[in-house]
Amino acid sequence: MKRGSPLPGAGIRRYPRLEVTEEQIRSLLTPFHGVDLVRAVEPVEGGLTNTMLRITLTEGSPLVLRVIAGGRTAWEREQRLLRRVGTLLPVPQVLLADDGSHTIPYPSLLFQWTDGLTLNAFRRAAHPSSLLLLAEPLGQLLAQVRRIAFPPALAPGVHAAVPESSLDRLLATAEKRLRRGRARNRLGAGLADGLWHHLSRNAGAFEPLGPDGCLVHGDLGGRNILVAQNPAGAWHIAAVLDWEDAFSGWPLWDVGSLFRYPRRYSVAFRTSFADGYRGSGGHLPEAWWQASRLLDATRQIATLCEERDRPEVFTDCRELLETLLRDDC
């Protein structure tokens, strides 16, 4: 790679990859590792929002630099949250937090590199029996997350995409979005009306959600969960990444996000997940599968209201909502 040139990268993203040069990274790390210890810098694929760079050193373990696209507010929220939950959950340890006023013109976080595969990559490559072994640990992990109260000090910094935490407001907002506006236009009147009928008819599934105020990851899915093998060869959850969208809410927000693509996980996987969740003290209502999918549907509807045009994302949302209606008819 030519030094001083922007780092390469490709793929469909929510935001363009931020341009960071190798020289800027070397300058950032010089006080900690020395400029001559940086051997290579490579982009890491998989994230849809931020720019991720793997830094290989001539000595020691690799590092990863996460360049935050959401600005200082997202940067501040994530680093404070990671430091709070670092002893409770498998999350990356922040080695350096730079606010973007030094060598790199964007806020960034530096972590030790975590070896492993994303859950998405593991699911595609592994035998279903191997994937099933991760279901109960995932349930245990989410039960552990729900026991953590969202830090009140971070509440003023949450972003506008945080879902409603009142059931009445949640349904009223969904109805408004499906009756008129961008979501209705992008879905079409027939699908929008069908969705509102489905949500209102099944509103009772939301009743056992209980109080909110729990820590919610906000973007918990297969690309933000790393799995790895232990020395004995067994697979385990190595890290949960990308906490910048965290908010205070119902625990089932994360359950719905994890199972957003229902065909990816078998009934046996869901059963084992529920066993792990309940066995670790987490409360799951009897209709948890339906309730979590309905909750997540309101997030797809919210995404369809965005002002900017995101054709690939909107197509995905529409297909997910159509699947929801077909499955529950």
N, C-alpha and C positions, 0 to 999 in steps of 0.2 A: 504494500500500500504506500502511496506517495505521501510523505509527511507533509502536513499542512493542508491536505485536501479533505473535503467532507467525507465522513465515513459512509460506506455504501449501505444499501438496504432496499428491500422491495416488498411488495404485498399490499393488500387492501387494508387500510388503517382508518381509525376514526379521525386522527389528526396526522398531518405530515410528520415524517421523521425529522427531528431537530438536528441541525447541522452542528456537529462538534468535531473539532480537529484533534488529531493525535497529539499535536504540540500543546493544545490547551489541557488535555488530560495529563500529560507529563508534567506540566507546570502545576496543576492542581495537586498531584501526588508527590512532588519533589520534597516538601517538608516531612513527609511520612515515610517514603520509600526510596527517595533519590531518583533522579531522572534516568540513570543508567539501569535501573532495575525493571523498567517497563520494557517488555520484549515485544508484545503485540497487543493490538486493540481490534476486536471484532464485534460486529453487530450481533445481537441475539434476537432471533425471530420468535414470534408467538404473541407478544403484546400488541394490543390494538391502539393504545393511547400514547404511552410514553416511549422514549428511546432507551433501549437497554444495550449496554456495551460490556462485553467480557474483556477483562484486562489480564493478560498473562504476564507474570513476572519472571525474571531470571532466577529468583529464589522465592520459595514459599508458595502457598496456595493462590490460585487465581482470585480475582476480585470481580465484582460486577458493579457498574455505575448505572444508576437509574436517573435519567434526565427527565424531569417532571414537566409535562405539557400543560398541566392545569394551573401553573403559576405558583406564587408564594403561598397562597392559602392552602392549596392541596399539599404542597411540600411540608408546611408547618404541621398540618393535621396528621399526615402520615407518620412523620418522624416521632411526634409526641405519642401517638397511639402505639407504635411499635415498641417504644421504650416502656410503655405502661404494661403491655401484655407479653413482653419478651420472656418473662419467667413462667408464664402460664400456658403459652401456646407455641407450637413450632413455627416461628417466624424468623426472618433474617435479622441479624443484629446490625444496627446502624454503626458503622465505623467512622463515618464522616458525613456531616450535613452542611452543604454549602448553599447559601441563599441566592447565588447567581450574581453577586456583586464583585467577584474576584476574577478568576481566569476563564471560567465558563459562563456565558451570559444567560444561563438558565438555572433555576434551583435544581439541585441534584442530591442524591443520597448514594453513599458508597457502602457496599456490603461485602462480606466474604462470599465467595462463590459456593452455591449448594449443588452438589452432584445429584443427579436424578433425572427422571422423565416427568413431563406433565402428565396428569391423569388422562388427558385426551390421547396423548401418544401411547401411553401404556394400554389404554382400552383398545386401541386399534391393533396393537401388536400382540397382546397377551391372549392366552386361552381364556374363555369365559370362567372357568373354574378358578383361575388365578385372580381375575378381576373380582370375583365374588369374595375372595378373602379380604379385600379392602373395604367391603361394605360396612361391616360392624365397626372397624376403626373410624370410618368417616362419620358414622352415627355418634360415636363417642366424642369425636372432635367437635361436632356441632353442638352437642349437649354441653361441652365445656365452654364454648363460645357464649352460649345463652346465659351462663352463670355470671358473666362479666357485665357489669353496668357500664353503659356508655359514659365516658368521662364528661361531666357537665361543662367543664371548661372548654371543650371542643365544640359545643353545640352552636355557638354563634358563627362558626366557620363552615357549617355544612352547606352543601351546594343546593341549587334550586331543584335538582332532580330527586331529592329525598322524598319518598312516598309519604302519603298521608298516614298518620298513626291513629286517627279516629275512624271507626268503621262507617259512621254516617257520612263523614267528609269523603272517605275513600269512594263510597258508592256514588255520592252526589257528583264528585269530580269525574268518575268514569262515565256516568250518564251524560254529563255536559259534553265530554269529549266525543262520545259516540253519537250524540244528537246533532252536533254541528261542529264545524271547524276542520282543521287539517286531518285529524285521525279519520273522521267520517269520509272525507274526500279521498283519502288514500286507501281506505278499505272498501269503499262503495257502500251505498245505502243498505243493500241486502245483508251484507256481512255485519255491518255496524249494528243494524237493528237486531240481528240474530244474537250478537254478542251481548247487547244490553239485556235482551230477554233472558239469556242464559245466566248472566250475572245476577240479575234481580231475582230470578226464580230460585237460584241456589245460594242466596245471601245467608241462609241459615248455617251454611258450612263455615262461615267466618265467626260465628258466635263463640266457639270455645277457644278463640285465639288467646284470650287472657290479656293481662296488662302488657303494655309495651315498655320501653326503657332499657331493653337489653342491647348489648353490642351486636350490630349486624354488619357483616363484612361489606355487603352492598354489590359485590360482583363475584360471588363465589361460584366458580365453574371449573371445568376440567383444565382450562389453560392456566389457572391460578393456584392449582394444587400440585405440588411436586411429590412424587413417590420415589423411593429408592430401596435398594436391598441392604439388609444388615449383613454382618459377617457370616451369619449362618445361611444366607441366601433367601431369607423371607422378606417380602415387600412390606414397606410401612410408609406412613405419611411423613415426608421429610420437611416440608415447609408449606405454609399458606402465604401467598404473595399478594402484593398490590392492594393495600388497605386504604387507598386515598378516597374511596367512595363510601367508607364506613359511616354509619349513622345510628341513631337510636330508634328502635322499633320492635316489631314482633319477630321472634326467632324464625317463624315460618317463611319470612322473606328469603332467608338464605337457603332453606330447604327447597323452596320453589325455584330459586336460581340454579341450585345444583342439579335439579331434575328438569330443567327447562326443555331439554330435548328428550322426551320420555322414552323413545325407542332405543336409546343408548344403554339403558339399564333394565335388566330382567326383573320379573316379579320377585324372584328369589333374592335378587340384590336389594330390592326395596324392603323386603321383609327383614333381611339381615341388618340393613341400615336402621330400621325402626327398632329392632331388638337392641342394637348398640346404643341408640339414642336414649331409649327408655331405661336401659340397664345402667346408664350413667346419670340417671336422675332427671333427664329431660322429659318434659310433658309433650306428648303428641296426641292430639284428639283422634278419635276413631276414624274420622274422615280427613286425616291429615293429607293424604295424597290429593284429594280433590281440592281442599282448602289452599294448599300450597300452590297448586297449578292456577287456581283462580286468582290468587294474590299476584302471582307472576304475570298473569295475563294483563292485570292493570298496569304493570310496568311496560309491557309491549305497547299498550294503548298510549301511554304517556310518551314513549319514544316516537310514535307516529305523529305526535303533535309538534315535534321539533320544527323550528323555522327553516333550518338549512336542509337542503335536499341530500338524502343519503339513500339512493335507490337500492343498493344491495342490502342494507340494514332493514329498510322498510319491507322489502320482499321477504326477508327472513321472519320479520314480525308477523306479517300477514299469514305466512305458511304455518307458523306456530299457533296462531289464533284459529285458523281453519282446522288444524289438527285437534285442538281442544274441543271444538264443537262436534267434530266427527266422533271423537272418542266418547263423548258424554251424551250422544243422541240415543 
